[in-house]
C-alpha cells in the first residue's frame, strides 16, 4: 500500500504540472491532463481507505487533493441560480452550420432560429456559422441579425461571400464601433473581435473557435470502436493540442493588448484541465467558475462529459449568471449564456 500510495501521489503531481507546460515544448503533454479526474478520484479513494485504517500515510492523498483544489473548482460549482439579473447578457454557440439535427433527424432548421431569436441576449456569438445568401430560409445574418435589430460582424473562414459561406459571427444589440480578425485557420477555425459601446463603456468581445479535436465520436460508442480508433484518436488529440497552443499565443497577445475590458467566448476545444484553460485563467476569470452550477458539460454527443465551450472575462467584469442550455440539442454543442456586471454599468 505504501508504494502504491507514493506512486499515485508522484503521478498526480506530474499530471498537475502538465497544465502549465505548452505542447510546443513537449508535444505529448496535452494528453496528460485527461487523466487528472481519474487520479483525483484515486486520491479521494485512498484518503478514505487510509483514514479508516488509521494510517498516517493518508496525508499524501490528502495533500494531493489540497494541491488540486483548482481542478475541483474548474470541474464542479455550486452557485445560486440567478435567472433575472441586470447586466450584459451574452450567448455563445457552436451552431454546427445550423443543420446538425435537421440532417440526422429530419428536424426543421427553423426551430434553432426560433430558439435563438427568443433568447434576449445582448450579444450572441457563433462558431460554425452558416450563411446562405441564396435561400431566404437559411439567410442567418438576416434572420438572426437584421430582423432582430442586431448589429452584425461576420467573418468568413470558408465559402463564397456572395452565395454560401461559413465562419464566425458576433451579433450585438449595442453599436459595434470597431471589429476585426485575430487569426483564421483552415475550415471553421479562427478568432475575431468586436468593440461594442454599452452606454458610456466600451467592451471588447472575442469569438474564438480553436483547432478542433476532430474525434470521430461515433466510432467510440462501443468497445470495438474504441479498440479500432484509440491510436488515431490519441494522434488527433496530440496534434490538436499543439495547434491550439500556437493559436492561443496569438489570441492572448491580442487580448493582453486590448484597450478595453473584454469577454472571450467560444468553442475552445479544451477541457478545464488543459494548458489553454489554465493559461487563460492567469489573467482572466472563467464565468462558469464564478457563477455556474453543476458540471456545465457543453458537448452534445457520446463524449457528453466534456466542457469545451468557455466564457472568460477581464476581472473588472463580474459574472453574475451562467447557464448551459442542455435542453437545446440542435447542434453537437449546447448554447451557453452568461450575464456580466461592472461598477459603471447602468
N, C-alpha and C positions, 0 to 999 in steps of 0.2 A: 504493500500500500504506500509506503514511504517513497519508493522510487517512482511509482505511477503519479503520485501527487506532485512531486517535484518536476516530473516531465511535463505534466499538463500545465503547471504554473509557468515553466520556461517557454513552452509553445504559445501559451496565451500572451505572454509579454511580447513575443516576436510578432504575433498577429496584431496586437495593439499598435506596435511601432510601424507596421506596414502601411497604415493610412497616412503616414507623414512622409513617405518616400514616393517620389514620382516614378511612374512606369518608364519614363525616359532614361532613368539611371539603372533600373533593374526591371527588365521587360515582363517578368512573371509576377512582380509584386502585386499587380492589380487583381490577381486571382486569390491571394491570401485572405483579404477581408471577408470573403464569402463564408469562411469558416469561423468567424468571430461569434455568431449566435450559437453555434454548436459548442464552442469552448466556454462560453458564458454559462450555458446550461450544465456542462460538465462540472464547472467550478461550483455552481449552486448545489448540484447533487453531492459533491464532495463535502461541502460545508455541512450539509445536513447529516450525512453519514458520520463524519468525523466528530461533530459536536455530540451526536447521540452516543458515540463510542468514547466520549471524554478524552479525545486525542488532542494534544497541543498542536498537532500538525494542521488543525483546522484553520490556523491563522494564515496559511498560504493561500488556499482558495478564497478566503475572506478578503485578503489583501488584493487578490486579482479582481474580485468583484468591485471593491472600492476604487481601484485604479480604472476600472472600466465603466464608471458611472456615466460618462458622456455617451457611451454606446446605448445604455438603457434609456437615456433622455431622447436620443435620436430614434429609438425604436417605439416607445410607448409613452403616451402622455395622458394626463387627466386634467382637463380644464372644464370649467362650467360652460355650457353651451349658450352662446350669445347670438340668438337669431336676429335680433333687431338692435343694431348698434349704429352710431353715427361714425362716418369716416369714408375713406375712399375704398370702394369695393372693387376687387379685381378678380378676374377669372382667367385661368389657363387651361388649354385643352388641346391635346393631340387628336385632331379630328379624323385622322386616318382617311383623308380625302372625302369625308362625309358619306362614304358608301360601304364601310366595313360590314355593318349589319345587313344593309339592304342587299349586298352582294351575296352574303351567306345564307340569309333567311328570308329574303324577299320583302323586307320591311321598307315602306316608302321613305325616300330620302327626306321628304318634307317634315317628318317627325323630329329630326335632330334640329332643323332650322327653327321649328316652332318652339322647342325647348330653349334654345339659345336666345331667341327673341324675347321669351318670357323672363329671362334672367336679368334682373335690374342691376347689373354690374356697371360701374363707371368705366372700367377698362377691361377689354377682353382681348386676349392674345391667343393665337392659334398656330400650331405646328402642323405640318402636312395639310396645309390649307389648299383646297382645290377650287379653282376659279374657271368657270366655263362662260365665256362671253357670247357663245353661240346659242345657248339654251337658257331662256328666262328662268326656268325652274331650278337651275343649277348656278345661277349668277350670284354667288355667295357674297361678293362685295356689295351688290345692290340690296340683296335680301337682308343681310345682317348689318349693313352699314348705312347706306343712303336712305333706305326705307325706315330706318330707326333713328335717324338723326345722329349717327356716329361719324366722327372724322376717321379716316382710314389711312393707314400706312401699310402698303403691301409690297413685299419684295419677292420677286420670282427667283426660285432656285432651279427650276426646270420647266420647259414648255415654251409655248408661243404666246407672247403678251397680248396679241390681238384675238386669239382663239381660246385655247385651253392651256392652263398652266397650274403649277403648284408652288408653294413657298411658305413664307412666314408672314403673318399679318398681325397688326395692332389696331384695335378699334377703341376709340376714346370719345366719351361724351364731352370731354373738355377739349379746348383748342390744342391742336398739335402745332407747336411753333418751330420744331426742328426734328428731323429724323435722318436716319442713315443706316448703313450696313457696317457691322463689325467684322464679319467674315462670312464667306459661304464655302460650301463644300459640295461634293458630288451628290446628286439626288435631292433629298429633302433636308439635309442638314445645313446649319448656319446659325447666325445670330444677328439681330437687328435692334435698333433702339429708337425711341421717340420721346421728345421732351414735351410734356403737357403742362398747360397753365391751369392750376387749380386755385381759383380765386386769385390771390396775390402771390402764390407759391408756384415754383416750377419743380416738377418731379420727373425724373428720367425713368422711363420704362424700358426694360430689356426683355426681349423674347428670344430664347435660345433653344435650339434643337441640336444637342451634341451628337457625335457619332453613334449610330445605332448599334445595339448589340447584335442584331441580325441573327437571332437564335430562332431556329425552326421549332417553336414550342409545340406544334402538332406532333412532332416526332418524339416528344418527351412525355407523352401521355401514358406510356406503358413501359414495362421493364425492357422489353425487346428494343423499343425505340431508344431508350436510354443507352443501352449497350452499343447500338449502331451509331449513335450520334455524339457520344460523350467526347471523343477525341476532337471531332470537328467543332463541337461547342466550346471546348477549352481554348482551341486556337482562335475562335472568333472573339471570345472574351478577352484574351490576351491582346489581340490586335486592336480591339475596340478601346480598351483602357489606355493603350498607348496613344491612339489617335485623339481621344478625349483630353488627355493630359496636355497635348500640344495645343488643342483648341482652347482649353482653359487658360493657358498662358496668355493668349491673345485677348480673350474675353476679360480676364482680370486686369490686364494693363489698361484696357479701355474703361472699365468700371472704376478703377482706382484714380483715373484722371477725370472722372465726371465732375462737372462744376455744380451738380445738383444732387440732393438726396435721391436714392434710386431704389427701384424694385426690380429684381431679376425673377423672371418666371419662365417655365418651360419644361420640356422633356429633356432632362439632362442625362438620361440613360445610366444613372449611377444610383446605387443603393446608399443608404445613410452611412454604411461602413466602407468608405472609399476615400481615396486621395482627393478627388474632386470635391466631395462634400465637406471634408474637414478643412481643405484649403479655403473654400468659400466661407466657412464658419469662423475663420480667423478674424475677419473684419466685418462680416455681415451676419445678420440674425435670420434664423430659419423660422418661418411663420408657423409651421407645424409644432415646433418645439415651444413656441411662445403661446399658442392659442389652440392647438389641436387636441383631439380626444381619440383614444384608442391607438390603433396601429397606422391608420391612414394609408393603407395599401392603395396604389393607383393603377395597377396593371390588371386588365380585364381578359386574361387568358389562363391557361393551365398553371402558369407560374404566378398565381394570384397574390402571393405573399411579397411582391416587390413594390417598393415605394420609390419610383424613379422620376416622378414629376414633382418639381420643387418650386418653392417661392422663398427667395431671400430678399432682405432689405437692409438699408442703412440703419444703424442703431437709433437714429433720430426719429424713425418711423416705427410706431408701436403696433404690432399685430394684435388686434382685439377680437378677431373671429377667424376661424379656419374650418373648412369643411371639404371632405372628399365626397363627391356625389356618386356614390356607388349604385344609386338607382337608375343612373343614366348609362345605358350599355350600348350606345350606337357605335362606339369605337372600341379598339383594343386598349384604350386608356380611359380612365374616368376623368371627368372635369374636376378641377379643384378651384375653390374660391377662398378669398381671404379679405378681411377689411382692416385698413390701416388708419391710424390717427396720429396726429402730431400736435405740438404745442400751439401752433398758429392756425390750426385747422378750424374753420367756421362752418 
